[in-house]
Amino acid sequence: MSAEKVKNPWTTLSGEVKYDNKWINVTEYQVINPSGGRGMYGKVHFKNIAIGVIALDEHDNTWLVGQFRYTLNAWSWEIPEGGGAFDELPLTAAQRELREETGITAKRWSQLCRVHLSNSVCDEGGFIFLAEDLEHGESALEETEADLKVMKLPLQQAVAMVDSGEITDSLSVIALLALARKKRI
């Protein structure tokens, strides 16, 4: 069933922004749910789109970036990823993120998939790209990425990290499994 053809069964009575910064805002809504009951619904609105990139060389090697994630209070291995402005082409954002985090540029790009992340509480959407025919240069890390580590490894090993639970970041899991399926790994 197409999402455009489905009538919203929820009724919004009111909404109040509870928090706002340059990346997100959080709104509390008073609603009537599909069963007719009154309730509250919180929504996190993202002011950018999520961007993920798998760089893949001719030998099926890829690159992961690792960093400490404040929200998790833990280290996380991920594909290169970040945000893109709504008025920026997703591919342009992907090219920038890959170059910033790894120093890699690519001559061939294709979109692997489009995703919605945690759609029960937020409206964050994203795009995942495959970058091929790679060239290596210098990275240009952002201030929050000072501890970022880059690791080159075979794609099959990165997929095994998903299977073992070493990689839990949603964009990375989706991207690596989508590419593994495409390559029949």
Buried (B, 14 or more C-beta within 10 A) or exposed (E): EEEEEEEEEEEEEEEEEEEEEEEBBBBBBBBBEEEEEEEEBEBBBBBBBBBBBBBBBEEBBBBBBBBEEEEEEEEBBBBBBBBBEEEBEBBEBBBBBBBBBBBBBBEEBEEBBEBEBEEEEBEBBBBBBBBBEBEEEEBEBEEEBEEBEBBEBEBEEBBBBBEEEEBBBBBBBBBBBBBBEEEEB
